[in-house]
């Protein structure tokens, strides 16, 4: 029995001396050199006593060695568990304990804090630093550059990804080899990637976007990546002439647009810009196309599913939408109460089914049963609609739905009006407790630089466009919206900050 994930993403490049990773210091790592690094690491991991199915929890900075650790886990049949570098010791303790990790890999700076945690939970601890040093690299360096790939089936687990946990304890989404591989191969076809592609990679690799989309797609296509530790406008602009494609979050694109060096000439040779992980403002779409002549391709994915939909490579990339379901992915809009499918155009919860959809939450059968139907459809928690042309629109999260005086209010509808007002960069609409209506609408406005938006005019614009029950009771100005590491607005933070605004005196 083969190992589908490793064979199809990594093993196919055996003997290739073409670049895989292009580093900022001018060095390159060939596909073969990367495979040898992964094999040495796999030998070290199995030498520690790890066997197929064991979990490896990893909280390290982005580096070629960190990526090789992912490849080594795939080759040895281990379950890779990447963790956000911002997580605290308390959060990490939960992940290590819940996953039953046999090995924890962390930065040397975290070793003293995490060693007692790992010891108490029966896990081994190794270190790996941003410069490639650490006990993991030291141990791997003495190993053979060849490893007998462990046999696995497509249904075997390849990775855990923990959800953000904004509404309770984080859940470990179990992703199989087929989940990851099928999605990568689909995206290669849909986005026309080939071995000639050079991807600007400035995303973190503890997240679906940077690891299972960007990296896996380039591996499946046989291309190469300009591998950046983090997003840096100067570095992106300096290296864009060497690239053909880029994947990013909306913040990447707004920051590039703020730089006068980002011009049509600079991007003339680029083939594709992809955006995800958070909604892209329609204004950013327009500004980007006016500046560069390129239209950003926006898509929609989740921790539990990887990518579900995409705007077309050929055809209209429609601003404000996430395109069409990917081949093999079924998407429907259903009533949140009954689960019944809704007519086209109606707003409801988004459900998806396909080879990309995870198998459930680790050791949480009740959560799995509540969100993953027996027929394979996953209840995403997102609200959306499908327009007359088949494009999918994301309206918001189910938990962001505002119920005021018995009326359902979708924040996105109000945000679109607010975002369209003079001097407004972006907005966020939330529901906060109200003594009479249960909840009421609050609008948070981020003004454009050096502007002072007219809040009274905004109220008038909303009144002219929307029914009275949708009108924000108050508008608040903020310098910026709270976001997570992937650029998503954290509405839970806003709700918590303003929860007492209308409390009785």
C-alpha positions as CSV (number, residue, x, y, z in Angstrom):
1,X,0.0,0.0,0.0
2,X,1.4,3.4,-0.9
3,X,1.4,6.7,1.0
4,X,-0.9,8.9,-1.2
5,X,0.0,12.3,0.4
6,X,3.7,11.8,0.5
7,X,4.0,10.0,-2.8
8,X,1.9,12.6,-4.7
9,X,3.3,15.8,-3.1
10,X,6.8,15.0,-2.1
11,X,8.0,11.6,-3.5
12,X,7.3,12.6,-7.1
13,X,10.2,15.1,-7.0
14,X,12.9,12.5,-6.1
15,X,16.1,13.3,-8.0
16,X,14.9,16.8,-9.2
17,X,17.6,19.4,-8.8
18,X,15.3,22.3,-9.7
19,X,14.6,24.9,-7.0
20,X,11.8,24.3,-4.6
21,X,12.5,27.0,-2.0
22,X,14.0,30.3,-2.9
23,X,15.2,32.1,0.2
24,X,15.7,35.8,0.8
25,X,19.4,35.4,1.3
26,X,19.8,34.2,-2.3
27,X,20.2,30.5,-1.4
28,X,17.9,27.9,-2.9
29,X,16.8,24.5,-1.7
30,X,16.2,22.0,-4.5
31,X,13.4,19.4,-4.4
32,X,15.9,16.6,-3.9
33,X,17.7,18.5,-1.1
34,X,14.4,19.1,0.6
35,X,13.5,15.4,0.3
36,X,16.8,14.5,1.9
37,X,16.2,16.9,4.8
38,X,12.7,15.4,5.3
39,X,14.1,11.9,5.2
40,X,16.8,12.7,7.9
41,X,14.0,14.2,10.0
42,X,11.7,11.2,9.5
43,X,14.6,8.9,10.6
44,X,15.1,11.0,13.7
45,X,11.4,11.0,14.6
46,X,11.0,7.3,14.3
47,X,14.3,6.9,16.2
48,X,12.5,8.6,19.1
49,X,10.0,5.8,19.1
50,X,7.2,7.5,17.2
51,X,5.0,5.3,15.0
52,X,2.3,5.9,12.4
53,X,-0.7,7.7,13.9
54,X,1.2,9.4,16.6
55,X,0.6,13.2,16.9
56,X,3.4,15.8,16.6
57,X,2.5,19.2,18.0
58,X,4.6,22.0,16.4
59,X,4.9,25.6,17.4
60,X,7.8,27.0,15.5
61,X,8.7,29.9,13.3
62,X,8.5,29.5,9.5
63,X,11.7,28.0,8.0
64,X,12.7,25.4,5.5
65,X,13.3,23.0,8.4
66,X,9.8,23.6,9.7
67,X,8.4,22.7,6.3
68,X,10.7,19.6,6.1
69,X,9.2,18.5,9.5
70,X,5.7,18.5,7.8
71,X,7.1,16.4,5.0
72,X,8.8,14.1,7.5
73,X,5.5,13.5,9.3
74,X,3.8,12.7,6.1
75,X,6.5,10.2,5.1
76,X,6.5,8.5,8.5
77,X,2.7,8.4,8.8
78,X,2.6,10.8,11.7
79,X,-0.2,13.3,12.3
80,X,1.0,16.8,11.9
81,X,-0.4,19.4,14.3
82,X,0.8,23.0,13.5
83,X,0.1,25.6,16.2
84,X,-0.2,29.3,16.0
85,X,3.1,30.9,17.1
86,X,1.0,33.4,19.2
87,X,-0.5,30.8,21.4
88,X,0.3,31.0,25.1
89,X,1.6,28.2,27.4
90,X,-1.9,27.8,28.8
91,X,-3.4,27.4,25.3
92,X,-0.6,25.0,24.2
93,X,-1.2,22.9,27.3
94,X,-4.7,22.3,26.1
95,X,-3.7,21.4,22.6
96,X,-0.9,19.0,23.7
97,X,-3.2,17.3,26.2
98,X,-6.3,17.1,24.0
99,X,-4.4,15.8,21.0
100,X,-2.4,13.3,23.0
101,X,0.8,14.5,21.2
102,X,3.8,12.2,21.6
103,X,6.2,14.9,20.5
104,X,6.2,18.7,21.0
105,X,8.5,20.8,18.8
106,X,9.0,24.4,19.9
107,X,11.4,27.3,19.6
108,X,14.3,27.2,22.1
109,X,12.9,30.4,23.7
110,X,9.8,28.4,24.8
111,X,11.6,25.3,25.9
112,X,11.9,26.2,29.6
113,X,8.1,27.0,29.8
114,X,7.0,24.0,27.8
115,X,9.3,21.3,29.1
116,X,7.3,20.9,32.4
117,X,4.1,20.8,30.4
118,X,5.4,18.1,28.0
119,X,6.8,16.1,30.8
120,X,3.5,16.2,32.8
121,X,1.6,15.0,29.7
122,X,4.1,12.3,28.7
123,X,5.3,14.0,25.6
124,X,8.8,14.3,24.4
125,X,10.1,17.9,23.6
126,X,12.5,19.0,20.9
127,X,13.5,22.4,19.7
128,X,13.6,24.1,16.2
129,X,14.4,27.7,15.7
130,X,13.8,30.2,12.8
131,X,17.4,29.9,11.7
132,X,17.1,26.1,11.4
133,X,19.1,25.3,14.6
134,X,17.8,23.3,17.6
135,X,17.8,19.8,18.9
136,X,15.6,18.5,16.2
137,X,18.0,19.7,13.4
138,X,21.0,18.5,15.4
139,X,19.5,15.1,15.8
140,X,18.4,14.8,12.2
141,X,21.7,15.9,10.8
142,X,23.4,12.6,11.8
143,X,20.7,10.5,10.1
144,X,20.6,8.9,6.7
145,X,19.1,11.0,3.9
146,X,16.9,8.1,2.9
147,X,13.7,6.8,4.6
148,X,11.4,3.9,3.8
149,X,8.1,5.7,3.4
150,X,5.5,4.3,5.8
151,X,2.4,2.8,4.1
152,X,-0.8,4.7,4.7
153,X,-4.2,4.8,3.1
154,X,-6.0,7.9,1.9
155,X,-8.4,7.6,4.8
156,X,-5.7,7.7,7.4
157,X,-5.2,11.0,9.3
158,X,-2.6,13.3,8.1
159,X,-3.1,16.4,10.2
160,X,-5.0,18.1,13.0
161,X,-6.0,21.7,12.8
162,X,-7.5,23.3,15.9
163,X,-10.3,25.8,15.4
164,X,-9.9,29.3,16.9
165,X,-12.2,28.5,19.8
166,X,-14.0,31.8,20.0
167,X,-17.2,30.2,21.3
168,X,-15.7,27.6,23.6
169,X,-12.9,25.1,23.7
170,X,-11.0,24.7,20.4
171,X,-11.9,21.7,18.4
172,X,-9.3,19.5,16.6
173,X,-10.4,19.0,13.1
174,X,-9.2,15.6,11.8
175,X,-7.9,15.8,8.2
176,X,-7.1,12.8,6.1
177,X,-4.5,12.3,3.4
178,X,-7.3,12.3,0.8
179,X,-8.8,15.6,2.3
180,X,-5.5,17.4,1.8
181,X,-4.4,15.7,-1.5
182,X,-7.8,16.0,-3.3
183,X,-8.0,19.7,-2.5
184,X,-4.4,20.5,-3.7
185,X,-4.9,18.6,-7.0
186,X,-8.2,20.4,-7.6
187,X,-6.7,23.8,-7.0
188,X,-3.8,23.1,-9.3
189,X,-6.2,22.4,-12.1
190,X,-8.6,25.2,-11.3
191,X,-5.9,27.9,-10.9
192,X,-3.7,26.6,-13.7
193,X,-0.6,26.0,-11.7
194,X,2.4,24.3,-13.4
195,X,6.1,23.6,-12.7
196,X,6.8,27.0,-14.2
197,X,5.1,28.8,-11.4
198,X,7.1,30.7,-8.8
199,X,4.8,31.6,-5.8
200,X,5.4,34.5,-3.5
201,X,4.9,32.8,-0.1
202,X,4.6,35.2,2.8
203,X,1.9,33.4,4.7
204,X,2.4,31.6,8.0
205,X,2.6,27.8,7.7
206,X,0.6,27.0,10.9
207,X,-2.6,27.7,9.0
208,X,-4.6,26.0,6.2
209,X,-3.9,28.9,3.7
210,X,-0.1,28.9,3.9
211,X,0.4,25.1,4.4
212,X,-2.3,23.1,2.8
213,X,-3.2,25.6,0.0
214,X,-0.1,27.5,-0.9
215,X,2.6,24.8,-0.2
216,X,0.6,21.8,-1.2
217,X,-0.4,23.4,-4.5
218,X,3.2,24.2,-5.4
219,X,4.3,20.7,-4.4
220,X,1.5,19.1,-6.5
221,X,2.4,21.3,-9.5
222,X,6.2,20.9,-9.1
223,X,6.8,24.7,-9.0
224,X,8.8,26.7,-6.5
225,X,8.2,29.3,-3.8
226,X,10.0,32.5,-2.8
227,X,9.8,31.5,0.9
228,X,9.5,34.6,3.1
229,X,9.5,34.4,6.9
230,X,6.6,36.9,7.0
231,X,4.9,39.5,5.0
232,X,7.2,42.5,4.3
233,X,6.2,45.1,1.7
234,X,9.8,45.9,0.8
235,X,10.6,42.2,0.3
236,X,7.4,41.5,-1.7
237,X,8.1,44.4,-4.0
238,X,11.8,43.4,-4.4
239,X,11.0,39.8,-5.3
240,X,7.8,40.2,-7.3
241,X,9.8,40.4,-10.6
242,X,10.9,36.8,-9.9
243,X,7.4,35.5,-9.3
244,X,4.4,34.4,-11.3
245,X,1.8,34.2,-8.6
246,X,1.0,35.2,-5.1
247,X,-1.4,34.1,-2.3
248,X,-2.3,36.4,0.5
249,X,-4.9,37.8,2.9
250,X,-6.6,41.1,2.3
251,X,-4.1,43.0,4.5
252,X,-1.3,42.0,2.0
253,X,-3.1,43.7,-0.8
254,X,-4.2,46.8,1.0
255,X,-0.6,47.4,2.2
256,X,0.7,46.9,-1.3
257,X,-1.8,49.5,-2.6
258,X,-0.5,52.0,0.0
259,X,2.9,51.8,-1.6
260,X,3.6,53.9,-4.7
261,X,6.2,51.4,-5.9
262,X,3.4,48.8,-6.4
263,X,2.6,49.6,-10.1
264,X,1.3,48.1,-13.2
265,X,4.8,47.6,-14.5
266,X,5.8,45.7,-11.4
267,X,3.0,43.2,-11.8
268,X,2.9,43.0,-15.6
269,X,4.4,39.5,-15.7
270,X,2.3,38.1,-12.8
271,X,-0.2,35.4,-13.7
272,X,-2.4,35.2,-10.6
273,X,-3.2,36.9,-7.3
274,X,-5.3,34.9,-4.8
275,X,-6.9,36.2,-1.7
276,X,-8.6,34.4,1.2
277,X,-8.9,33.8,4.9
278,X,-10.9,37.0,5.3
279,X,-13.4,38.9,3.1
280,X,-11.8,41.3,0.6
281,X,-13.5,44.7,0.4
282,X,-15.0,45.5,-3.0
283,X,-13.1,48.8,-2.9
284,X,-9.8,46.8,-2.7
285,X,-10.9,44.8,-5.7
286,X,-11.5,47.9,-7.7
287,X,-8.3,49.7,-6.6
288,X,-6.2,46.7,-7.3
289,X,-7.6,46.3,-10.8
290,X,-7.2,50.0,-11.5
291,X,-3.6,50.0,-10.3
292,X,-2.4,46.8,-11.8
293,X,-4.8,45.5,-14.5
294,X,-5.2,42.3,-12.5
295,X,-8.4,41.1,-10.8
296,X,-7.8,39.3,-7.5
297,X,-9.2,35.8,-7.4
298,X,-11.1,35.4,-4.1
299,X,-12.0,32.0,-2.7
300,X,-13.6,30.4,0.4
301,X,-12.3,27.8,2.7
302,X,-12.3,26.6,6.3
303,X,-10.1,24.8,8.8
304,X,-12.4,21.8,8.5
305,X,-12.6,21.7,4.7
306,X,-9.7,23.5,3.1
307,X,-11.1,25.2,0.0
308,X,-14.8,24.9,-0.9
309,X,-15.4,27.6,-3.6
310,X,-13.4,29.8,-5.9
311,X,-14.0,32.6,-8.4
312,X,-13.1,31.4,-11.9
313,X,-9.7,31.6,-13.4
314,X,-11.3,32.2,-16.8
315,X,-14.4,34.3,-16.5
316,X,-15.7,37.0,-14.2
317,X,-14.1,37.2,-10.8
318,X,-17.0,38.9,-9.1
319,X,-16.2,41.3,-6.2
320,X,-18.1,40.6,-3.0
321,X,-18.5,36.9,-3.9
322,X,-16.4,33.7,-3.4
323,X,-17.3,32.3,-6.8
324,X,-18.6,28.8,-7.4
325,X,-18.2,25.4,-5.6
326,X,-15.0,23.7,-6.7
327,X,-15.3,20.5,-8.8
328,X,-16.4,17.6,-6.5
329,X,-17.7,20.0,-3.8
330,X,-21.5,20.2,-3.2
331,X,-22.8,23.4,-1.6
332,X,-26.3,24.2,-0.5
333,X,-28.0,26.9,1.5
334,X,-30.3,25.6,4.3
335,X,-32.6,26.8,7.0
336,X,-30.7,26.9,10.3
337,X,-33.6,25.5,12.2
338,X,-34.9,22.7,10.0
339,X,-31.9,22.0,7.8
340,X,-34.2,22.1,4.7
341,X,-32.7,23.5,1.5
342,X,-33.7,27.1,0.7
343,X,-34.6,28.6,-2.7
344,X,-31.9,30.2,-4.7
345,X,-31.3,33.8,-3.5
346,X,-32.4,33.2,0.1
347,X,-30.0,33.7,2.9
348,X,-29.3,30.6,5.1
349,X,-26.5,28.5,6.5
350,X,-23.9,27.1,4.1
351,X,-23.4,23.4,4.1
352,X,-20.7,21.6,2.0
353,X,-19.9,18.0,1.1
354,X,-17.0,16.6,-0.8
355,X,-13.6,14.8,-0.6
356,X,-12.1,17.9,1.1
357,X,-14.4,17.7,4.1
358,X,-12.8,16.6,7.4
359,X,-13.8,13.4,9.2
360,X,-14.8,15.0,12.5
361,X,-13.5,16.6,15.7
362,X,-10.9,14.7,17.7
363,X,-12.5,13.1,20.8
364,X,-15.6,15.3,20.5
365,X,-18.4,13.0,19.1
366,X,-21.2,15.3,20.2
367,X,-19.6,18.3,18.4
368,X,-19.0,16.1,15.4
369,X,-22.6,14.9,15.3
370,X,-23.9,18.5,15.7
371,X,-21.9,19.9,12.8
372,X,-21.3,16.9,10.4
373,X,-24.5,15.3,9.1
374,X,-24.8,11.6,8.6
375,X,-25.0,12.2,4.8
376,X,-21.6,13.9,4.8
377,X,-22.7,17.5,4.7
378,X,-20.8,19.8,7.0
379,X,-22.7,22.7,8.6
380,X,-20.1,25.5,8.2
381,X,-21.5,28.0,10.5
382,X,-21.4,30.6,7.8
383,X,-24.4,32.3,6.4
384,X,-24.7,32.9,2.7
385,X,-26.7,32.9,-0.5
386,X,-26.4,31.9,-4.1
387,X,-27.2,34.6,-6.7
388,X,-29.0,34.1,-10.0
389,X,-25.7,33.5,-11.7
390,X,-24.6,30.8,-9.2
391,X,-22.0,32.9,-7.4
392,X,-21.8,32.3,-3.6
393,X,-22.0,35.3,-1.3
394,X,-20.9,35.0,2.3
395,X,-23.2,37.1,4.5
396,X,-21.5,36.4,7.9
397,X,-21.2,33.8,10.6
398,X,-24.3,32.2,12.1
399,X,-23.2,33.4,15.5
400,X,-22.9,37.0,14.1
401,X,-26.6,37.0,13.2
402,X,-28.4,39.7,15.1
403,X,-31.9,39.0,16.4
404,X,-33.5,42.3,17.4
405,X,-37.1,42.5,18.4
406,X,-37.7,39.1,16.7
407,X,-36.2,40.2,13.4
408,X,-33.2,38.5,11.8
409,X,-30.6,41.0,10.8
410,X,-27.5,40.1,8.7
411,X,-24.6,42.4,9.4
412,X,-23.1,42.2,5.9
413,X,-26.2,44.0,4.5
414,X,-25.6,47.0,6.7
415,X,-21.8,46.8,6.3
416,X,-22.1,47.2,2.6
417,X,-24.0,50.4,3.0
418,X,-21.6,51.8,5.5
419,X,-18.5,50.8,3.5
420,X,-19.9,52.7,0.5
421,X,-20.0,56.0,2.4
422,X,-17.4,58.8,1.9
423,X,-14.4,58.5,4.2
424,X,-15.1,55.0,5.3
425,X,-12.3,52.4,4.9
426,X,-14.3,49.5,6.4
427,X,-16.9,48.7,8.9
428,X,-18.1,46.0,11.3
429,X,-21.7,45.6,12.4
430,X,-22.4,43.6,15.6
431,X,-25.3,42.9,17.9
432,X,-25.1,44.0,21.5
433,X,-27.6,43.4,24.4
434,X,-30.5,45.8,24.6
435,X,-33.1,45.8,27.4
436,X,-36.1,46.2,25.1
437,X,-35.2,44.4,21.9
438,X,-32.9,41.6,23.2
439,X,-30.2,42.8,20.8
440,X,-29.7,46.0,18.9
441,X,-27.4,47.0,16.0
442,X,-24.1,48.7,16.6
443,X,-21.8,49.9,13.8
444,X,-18.1,50.3,14.1
445,X,-16.4,52.5,11.5
446,X,-12.8,52.7,10.5
447,X,-12.2,56.0,8.6
448,X,-9.8,56.4,5.7
449,X,-6.6,58.1,6.5
450,X,-6.9,61.8,7.3
451,X,-10.7,61.9,7.0
452,X,-13.5,62.5,9.5
453,X,-16.6,60.7,8.2
454,X,-20.0,62.4,8.8
455,X,-21.8,60.0,11.1
456,X,-25.1,61.8,10.7
457,X,-24.9,61.4,6.9
458,X,-24.1,57.7,7.4
459,X,-27.3,57.3,9.5
460,X,-29.2,59.0,6.7
461,X,-27.8,56.7,4.1
462,X,-28.7,53.6,6.1
463,X,-32.3,55.0,6.6
464,X,-32.6,55.5,2.9
465,X,-31.4,52.0,2.0
466,X,-32.6,49.6,4.8
467,X,-35.7,48.9,6.8
468,X,-35.9,50.6,10.2
469,X,-35.2,47.5,12.3
470,X,-31.8,47.2,10.6
471,X,-30.6,50.7,11.5
472,X,-27.6,50.9,13.8
473,X,-28.6,52.4,17.1
474,X,-25.1,54.0,17.3
475,X,-22.0,54.4,15.1
476,X,-18.6,54.3,16.7
477,X,-15.2,55.3,15.2
478,X,-12.2,53.1,15.7
479,X,-8.6,53.4,14.3
480,X,-8.7,49.7,13.3
481,X,-10.8,46.6,13.8
482,X,-9.4,43.7,15.9
483,X,-8.2,40.9,13.7
484,X,-6.7,37.5,14.2
485,X,-3.4,36.4,12.6
486,X,-5.0,35.6,9.3
487,X,-6.8,39.0,9.1
488,X,-10.3,38.0,10.1
489,X,-12.2,40.6,12.0
490,X,-12.8,39.3,15.6
491,X,-16.4,40.4,16.1
492,X,-16.4,38.5,19.4
493,X,-13.9,41.0,20.7
494,X,-16.1,43.9,19.6
495,X,-19.2,42.3,21.2
496,X,-17.3,41.9,24.4
497,X,-16.0,45.5,24.4
498,X,-19.4,47.0,23.8
499,X,-21.7,44.5,25.6
500,X,-22.7,47.0,28.3
501,X,-23.3,50.0,26.0
502,X,-27.1,49.9,26.3
503,X,-27.3,48.3,29.8
504,X,-29.9,49.9,32.1
505,X,-28.3,52.6,34.3
